[in-house]
Amino acid sequence: MSQYAAPLADMRFVLFDVLEADRVLGRLPAFAEHGREIYDAVLEEAARFTGQVLAPLNPTGDREGCTFEDGRVTTPAGFKEAYRQFVEGGWAGLVAEPEYGGQGMPETIGAAIKEMLDSANLSWGNYPLLSHGACEALKHVAEDWQREVFLRPIVEGRWTGTMCLTEPHCGTDLGLLKTRAEPGPDGTWRIVGTKIFITGGEHDMAENIVHLVLARLPDAPPGTRGISLFIVPKFKVGRDGRMGERNAVHCGSIEHKMGIKASATCVMNFDGAEGYLIGEPHKGLAAMFIMMNTARLAVGLQGLGLIERAYQNALAYARDRLQMRALTGPKRPDKPADPIIVHPDIRRMLLTQKAIAEGGRALAYYAYLQEDLKQRATDEATRQRADDLVSFLTPIVKGVLTELANECTYHAVQILGGHGYIAEWGQEQLARDARITTIYEGTTQIQALDLLGRKILQLKGPGLQAFLAEIGAFCESSAGNPALAEFVAPLGRLAKEWGELTLEIGAKAQRNPDEMGAAAVDYLHYAGYVAIAYFWAREIAALGDHHGAEFADAKRGTARFYFARILPRTATHAAAIRAGSEVLMAMPEAAFG
Amino acid sequence: MSQYAAPLADMRFVLFDVLEADRVLGRLPAFAEHGREIYDAVLEEAARFTGQVLAPLNPTGDREGCTFEDGRVTTPAGFKEAYRQFVEGGWAGLVAEPEYGGQGMPETIGAAIKEMLDSANLSWGNYPLLSHGACEALKHVAEDWQREVFLRPIVEGRWTGTMCLTEPHCGTDLGLLKTRAEPGPDGTWRIVGTKIFITGGEHDMAENIVHLVLARLPDAPPGTRGISLFIVPKFKVGRDGRMGERNAVHCGSIEHKMGIKASATCVMNFDGAEGYLIGEPHKGLAAMFIMMNTARLAVGLQGLGLIERAYQNALAYARDRLQMRALTGPKRPDKPADPIIVHPDIRRMLLTQKAIAEGGRALAYYAYLQEDLKQRATDEATRQRADDLVSFLTPIVKGVLTELANECTYHAVQILGGHGYIAEWGQEQLARDARITTIYEGTTQIQALDLLGRKILQLKGPGLQAFLAEIGAFCESSAGNPALAEFVAPLGRLAKEWGELTLEIGAKAQRNPDEMGAAAVDYLHYAGYVAIAYFWAREIAALGDHHGAEFADAKRGTARFYFARILPRTATHAAAIRAGSEVLMAMPEAAFG
């Protein structure tokens, strides 16, 4: 069975050596009292909780799944108790502000903890994940009484949150949504409609569930400009915070899914449920996007967490399994065969996972560091730059790390051969769990359109400009460093090509918007590979004598692998981008079959 | 729920227009009495059986799975009855020789039927698949009485066959196997050992099961040169063919797997079971390879079948699902949104599936046509060339079509979004089922080593030479054809590069065998993409006026997509091949983590 031990050494290296997060965060008044010591303690405690409590519940949760009966969802054995420990440990409000009962830790540290949760038990991690998104939305757009009544219990972990967007006929296209809000007698609203694919819509782990629901007011204009956001609690709550009677929102069924079987995916029926408008009428989508963006970065971490867990499992197997001799002659003549880690292609698959995990970790944590700067920096220019960067990086982190999680868990299954395909080893579960991550919170296609269409072409790409400038500055400052030359040269070339490709697409898209749509997904991958290359180069630049020769050799070896065997994929993506939209759009619909 | 309709028009186009199989087969005395009419009738009847009988049992079979109790395996509801119909329809012995009770149809036609079975119900198809492999082995190496007693009932479908190779500690490395054969009193053998991952090792669909088992004789030399092959029937059989008492071979359990849940994967315990040696002592592996090669081509067809089924399902959804407007403005202003097939990236994913299915179909059927020529051609030179080609193409068909089946079923899930991830639509099952195909009957890694290490570098590549010569001749003969120029030019370039890459690897591998191992999987993919490009060019060359403008436009549009968006992947694979083994092998084992 698969074990999980949080990769603390690499997490610390990325956080404190590569990103210098302690130094950067220490300059922000909000975190002035923190420091390495407290961060280290939090990381270690989280490693213990996730490794000892959550990880063992991952295969059992998968096997048992959630069960649904009479409107009630029961989570697998042990889930509720683990949640109790999570709340008691203060983890629920880790990154929430102290004024709402939170621990006030930086998002950057929270990201490392989230990665651990996701590695240990993705399904379980989905329950607190949505709560975090709900907190963000409530914090930014709710009225004072709403924040007081709903935010604090979520921060404390007594209640959890959901995002209720999708309906049977609309997922990506929220403009089509039909759920409606009718005025109630007392300023509240009656919500009527059906929502599907609601993660954690019903469960047995918390006292109350706070649904954030998109619905239309009676006078709403059609499309996305007529959508409002409502709080709809499972149990009604008075302005005094007291829980009252059961609200008219019920779970109608749960889905039978490929994976994340312990994460309840609910059909939610709103039969005139009492709801409270949050923010302005018809402006719900903007509010929901606050929540959505938080969730998107978090799903990127899910991808990262799965890659790390699958790698640990595959590596243990590759060291243990004896099969065939090395092509260059026996490496363990004392054994009946060599461990399969001697075979070049096993190493290729392992190194792919390791390179993506460690490079992707720096990319993801960097994005969260920008989130902290955006929220907490004291000067406007820093906040703006961080905002540009994080909004640019969010679709990359989400889109690329989840796609790569599917690739990496695929390799991890392959390394185990037939044993990878059976439940016993826990490896196939990771591949099944990974499959949802490129779909929920916006498919890869949506991330790609968000990146290229919105963030770059429409908004003129301030995030891309800032990021390319940062890469340029790094390349320049590293020019004289012989240890970096092998990485800086290709990185500089690709950063230049990235800019050129962007201009090319921009010019073509002005004449034909399908050019943007045809290039977007390949552009997303291209951006991801170059971004990860940048962070690999920074990892090598951050190596110091105190890391020891073994750690440094592993980093250099993995970086070289990434540059030699993964980064050349950019050539195929560039070719696909340049192939244009004609080959996609010329086929008449009838010709598809 | 997903429907399946056999793609008869494309199958006929590939068989009769592209490969001219009726003409080629018609020249062989074994098939002189056949012709288009009989082939068409068989294809149509198979389309009916697979679409109406097998396809509806696919989701129910997945849901129900096989059950195991007291040593007995029960297949899902309807499986046994479908098998009865299959046998009654004469399908079990379709390609077997009439002298053993078969229908004597060509393997090429059998391949199209197998594709249908696999599209309709991969799990179900596994039961007859292994029988086919057992027939091949019995036909070639068994003694007369063994053929008479065991082959005929399998051909008739009354009994099924298995391949018992894998043991808990050895899968790929059969040299390690421990199952032993002790001499019995009567010239028979007593087989003792445990085999795992035995497909169809126990089930309820046939009267008897004939296990072909690898085991060691008492005086066997170690390693692969000491392995013998035995027939071990579930019920003992006398030389008169009469079934006797239960043999001491029993199913100990079945595996809980990611997919193919209705295909029983058994642990088989041989507790002194009576067995009959087939072929010469210690030469079992060669005999088993006859069976294995048959099975490998067949698993390639499984990949093809899954791609086709997933494509049909995704296409239906993409035409039906309304979501967002086309980037160039509404295409269905009468509807609340456009069908998602208007979006460029949905088209990219659909066209990837369509291009791989149709190009891969020609590749796979071509390999089977070589199999017919190898078995039935009257002149030695034709048989030898066909043998070279099929042995060269087998790892490509198996390795590449199964890897691409994973990619294509992945896209197919993505097109359905959240609906792709839930069981209801049948799409996620195809992705789970596909995941085994790159593992069983030799992983992709083993196919790659077989192709590059054995078939090309060790055997000096007569198959590759014949295939490249064929591509060269095609390019030359098409030089003056303007309709083909856009395909022939890149094809010629890549065929040349393929030869160069092969020489480069060969030279490097002489100095360091890890160079072969490091290049093999990328080389396999490279080979697959160029081979499919060749068959796409041939499809375009085969278009005639009688196909109609719509069919021809669809073919040309799909071919253009393949050359513009898929074939450039060869550049990345070439770069990876040229990156060499150093980046894989330099990392010390300890540095992996």
Contacts between the chains, C-beta under 8 A, distances in Angstrom:
chain1	res1	chain2	res2	distance
A	7	B	593	7.6
A	166	B	418	6.9
A	169	B	322	7.5
A	170	B	323	6.9
A	171	B	323	7.0
A	171	B	417	5.5
A	171	B	418	6.0
A	172	B	323	5.3
A	172	B	324	6.3
A	172	B	417	7.1
A	173	B	322	7.9
A	173	B	323	4.3
A	173	B	324	4.7
A	173	B	337	5.6
A	175	B	337	7.8
A	176	B	322	7.7
A	176	B	323	7.6
A	176	B	336	5.7
A	176	B	337	6.1
A	196	B	418	7.8
A	197	B	418	4.8
A	255	B	422	4.6
A	255	B	423	7.9
A	255	B	424	7.8
A	256	B	422	6.3
A	256	B	423	4.3
A	256	B	424	7.4
A	257	B	421	5.5
A	257	B	422	5.3
A	257	B	423	7.0
A	257	B	428	7.6
A	258	B	413	7.9
A	258	B	421	5.3
A	258	B	422	7.6
A	258	B	423	7.6
A	258	B	428	3.9
A	258	B	431	7.2
A	258	B	432	6.7
A	259	B	421	7.8
A	265	B	422	7.7
A	311	B	593	7.4
A	312	B	593	7.3
A	315	B	592	5.5
A	315	B	593	5.7
A	319	B	589	7.3
A	319	B	592	8.0
A	322	B	169	7.5
A	322	B	173	7.9
A	322	B	176	7.7
A	323	B	170	6.9
A	323	B	171	7.0
A	323	B	172	5.3
A	323	B	173	4.3
A	323	B	176	7.6
A	324	B	172	6.3
A	324	B	173	4.7
A	326	B	514	8.0
A	327	B	513	3.9
A	327	B	514	5.4
A	327	B	516	6.8
A	327	B	517	5.0
A	328	B	512	7.2
A	328	B	513	5.7
A	328	B	514	5.8
A	336	B	176	5.7
A	337	B	173	5.6
A	337	B	175	7.8
A	337	B	176	6.1
A	341	B	589	5.9
A	341	B	592	7.1
A	343	B	445	7.4
A	343	B	517	6.2
A	344	B	514	5.4
A	344	B	517	3.7
A	344	B	518	4.1
A	344	B	520	7.7
A	344	B	581	5.7
A	344	B	584	4.9
A	344	B	585	6.5
A	345	B	445	4.8
A	345	B	448	7.0
A	345	B	517	6.3
A	345	B	518	7.4
A	345	B	520	6.5
A	345	B	521	5.2
A	346	B	445	7.5
A	347	B	584	4.5
A	347	B	585	7.0
A	347	B	587	7.0
A	348	B	518	7.2
A	348	B	521	7.1
A	348	B	584	5.6
A	350	B	592	6.1
A	351	B	583	7.9
A	351	B	584	6.8
A	351	B	587	7.0
A	354	B	592	6.7
A	354	B	593	6.7
A	406	B	410	6.9
A	410	B	406	6.9
A	410	B	435	7.9
A	413	B	258	7.9
A	413	B	435	6.6
A	413	B	439	7.9
A	414	B	438	6.5
A	414	B	439	7.0
A	414	B	443	6.6
A	414	B	444	7.0
A	414	B	445	7.6
A	417	B	171	5.5
A	417	B	172	7.1
A	417	B	439	5.6
A	417	B	443	5.9
A	418	B	166	6.9
A	418	B	171	5.9
A	418	B	196	7.7
A	418	B	197	4.8
A	418	B	439	5.8
A	418	B	440	6.8
A	420	B	439	7.0
A	421	B	257	5.5
A	421	B	258	5.3
A	421	B	259	7.8
A	421	B	435	6.4
A	421	B	436	5.3
A	421	B	439	5.9
A	422	B	255	4.6
A	422	B	256	6.3
A	422	B	257	5.3
A	422	B	258	7.6
A	422	B	265	7.8
A	423	B	255	7.9
A	423	B	256	4.3
A	423	B	257	7.0
A	423	B	258	7.6
A	424	B	255	7.8
A	424	B	256	7.5
A	428	B	257	7.6
A	428	B	258	3.9
A	428	B	435	7.3
A	431	B	258	7.2
A	431	B	435	7.1
A	432	B	258	6.7
A	432	B	432	7.2
A	435	B	410	8.0
A	435	B	413	6.6
A	435	B	421	6.4
A	435	B	428	7.3
A	435	B	431	7.1
A	436	B	421	5.3
A	438	B	414	6.5
A	439	B	413	7.9
A	439	B	414	7.0
A	439	B	417	5.6
A	439	B	418	5.8
A	439	B	420	7.0
A	439	B	421	5.9
A	440	B	418	6.8
A	443	B	414	6.6
A	443	B	417	5.9
A	444	B	414	7.0
A	445	B	343	7.4
A	445	B	345	4.8
A	445	B	346	7.5
A	445	B	414	7.6
A	448	B	345	7.0
A	512	B	328	7.2
A	513	B	327	4.0
A	513	B	328	5.7
A	514	B	326	8.0
A	514	B	327	5.4
A	514	B	328	5.8
A	514	B	344	5.4
A	516	B	327	6.8
A	517	B	327	4.9
A	517	B	343	6.2
A	517	B	344	3.7
A	517	B	345	6.3
A	518	B	344	4.0
A	518	B	345	7.4
A	518	B	348	7.1
A	520	B	344	7.7
A	520	B	345	6.4
A	521	B	345	5.2
A	521	B	348	7.1
A	550	B	590	6.8
A	550	B	591	6.6
A	553	B	587	7.9
A	553	B	588	7.0
A	553	B	591	5.7
A	554	B	587	7.1
A	554	B	591	3.7
A	554	B	592	7.5
A	554	B	593	7.7
A	557	B	583	7.7
A	557	B	586	5.9
A	557	B	587	4.1
A	557	B	591	5.9
A	558	B	587	7.3
A	558	B	591	8.0
A	560	B	583	5.2
A	560	B	586	7.7
A	561	B	583	4.7
A	561	B	584	7.0
A	561	B	587	7.5
A	564	B	576	8.0
A	564	B	579	4.2
A	564	B	580	8.0
A	564	B	583	4.4
A	565	B	576	5.4
A	565	B	579	5.5
A	565	B	583	6.2
A	565	B	584	7.8
A	568	B	571	7.8
A	568	B	572	5.3
A	568	B	575	3.9
A	568	B	576	6.5
A	568	B	579	7.5
A	569	B	572	5.2
A	571	B	568	7.8
A	571	B	571	5.1
A	571	B	572	5.9
A	571	B	575	6.7
A	572	B	568	5.3
A	572	B	569	5.2
A	572	B	571	5.9
A	572	B	572	4.5
A	575	B	568	3.9
A	575	B	571	6.7
A	576	B	564	8.0
A	576	B	565	5.4
A	576	B	568	6.4
A	579	B	564	4.2
A	579	B	565	5.6
A	579	B	568	7.5
A	580	B	564	7.9
A	581	B	344	5.8
A	583	B	351	7.9
A	583	B	557	7.7
A	583	B	560	5.2
A	583	B	561	4.7
A	583	B	564	4.4
A	583	B	565	6.2
A	584	B	344	4.8
A	584	B	347	4.5
A	584	B	348	5.6
A	584	B	351	6.8
A	584	B	561	7.0
A	584	B	565	7.8
A	585	B	344	6.5
A	585	B	347	7.0
A	586	B	557	5.8
A	586	B	560	7.7
A	587	B	347	7.0
A	587	B	351	7.0
A	587	B	553	7.9
A	587	B	554	7.1
A	587	B	557	4.1
A	587	B	558	7.3
A	587	B	561	7.5
A	588	B	553	7.1
A	589	B	319	7.2
A	589	B	341	5.9
A	590	B	550	6.8
A	591	B	550	6.6
A	591	B	553	5.7
A	591	B	554	3.7
A	591	B	557	5.9
A	591	B	558	8.0
A	592	B	315	5.6
A	592	B	319	8.0
A	592	B	341	7.1
A	592	B	350	6.1
A	592	B	354	6.7
A	592	B	554	7.5
A	593	B	7	7.6
A	593	B	311	7.4
A	593	B	312	7.4
A	593	B	315	5.8
A	593	B	354	6.8
A	593	B	554	7.7
